[in-house]
Amino acid sequence: MITCFRFISLQLASGLLPGVCELQQMTLKIEQSRRGTLTVLKLIGQIASGDLAELKLQMEEAGPEMQFDLDDVTLVDVGVIRFLTECGDSGVEFLNCPLYIREWIKRQKEKK
């Protein structure tokens, strides 16, 4: 199994000491693991619409056989729900999807 980590939306405070940066906030962490031809993208933390470009890039790199593990997602916005709805409609599987996300996706589909 190959695992890589990618962090998105990091805010760094520098200037405290020369050459030292302190991590202040991380909104989204993506862990990618492969099992044969299947890729699982584990999303951790908060996902905002501004993170979708990077998430789409990760999906392209993952290939056609991929799943999202949403167990550790803490907060999403409506743009992310729309994106996840489209992903689900195109066959992407969701592992460990929190109930509030599943319900929101269901309501988004009913609006269509």
N, C-alpha and C positions, 0 to 999 in steps of 0.2 A: 504494500500500500504506500502510495506517495502522498504526502501532505504538504501543502504550502499555505502560508498565511499572507493575507493582504489587508492592510489597514486603510480605511477611507475616512476622510474628514477629520484629520488630526489637526489640532491647534497646538502650536508649540510656543512657549515663552522663552526667548533667548535674552541674553544680556545680563542674566543674574550673575553668572561668572563667565569669564571668557571661555568659549568652547563648550559650555554646558547648556543643555536644553532640558526643560522639565515638561513632561507630558501633562497637559491640563485636561484634555477631553478627547475621548474616542467615541464616535457615534456608531460606527459599524466595523466589524471585523468579519472577514470571509476566510473560512478554512476550506481548502479544497482537498478532497481525498479521492483516490481512484481505486476501484476494485475491478480489475480487468478493463472492460470497455465502458463501465459505468462510472460516472463522476458524480460525487455528492458535494454540493456547495452548502456548507453549514454557515448560516448567517447568525451573527451574534451582536446584540445591542439594538440600537435605534437605526431605522432605515428611513431616509428622507428622499424625496423626489430627486434631489441633487446627486444622490448616490447611484441612480439608475444607469447612467452612462458606463460607469465602472462595472456594475453588475452585469450589464449586457455584454461587455467585453469578456468578463469571466465566463459567461454562458457560451460565447463563441469559442473560447479556448477549451471549454469542457467537452464540446462536441454534442452530437445528437442524443446520446444516452446520458441524461443528467437528471438529478433530483435536487430539490431544495430541502434542507433540514432547517426548520424554523423554530426548533425547540427553545432556543435562547434569544429569540427576538423579543424585545421589550416594548417597542413603540414603532408605529408606521404612520405615514400620512396617506391621504386619499389618492395621491398619484401613485404611490407604491401599491395600494390595493388594486387600482386599475391595471397596473402592470402585472401583478400576480394573477389577476383574473384572466388576462390575455395569455399568460404562460400556462395556466391550468387548462384553458380552452384549446391550446395547441399541444397538450399532452404532457406537460411537465408535471411530475409527481411532487407532492408536498409531504415530507416526513415530519412527524411531531408538530403539526400545525396547531398553534394555540387557538382555542375556541373563539376568541374575539376576532381573530383574523379570518377564520373560516366563516363566521357569521357575516362579517363585513363583505367578504367576497360573494357570499350567497346573495346578499342584498344588492350588491353592485350588478350581479347578473340579472336580478329581477327588474332593475331599472332599464335594461336594454330593450 
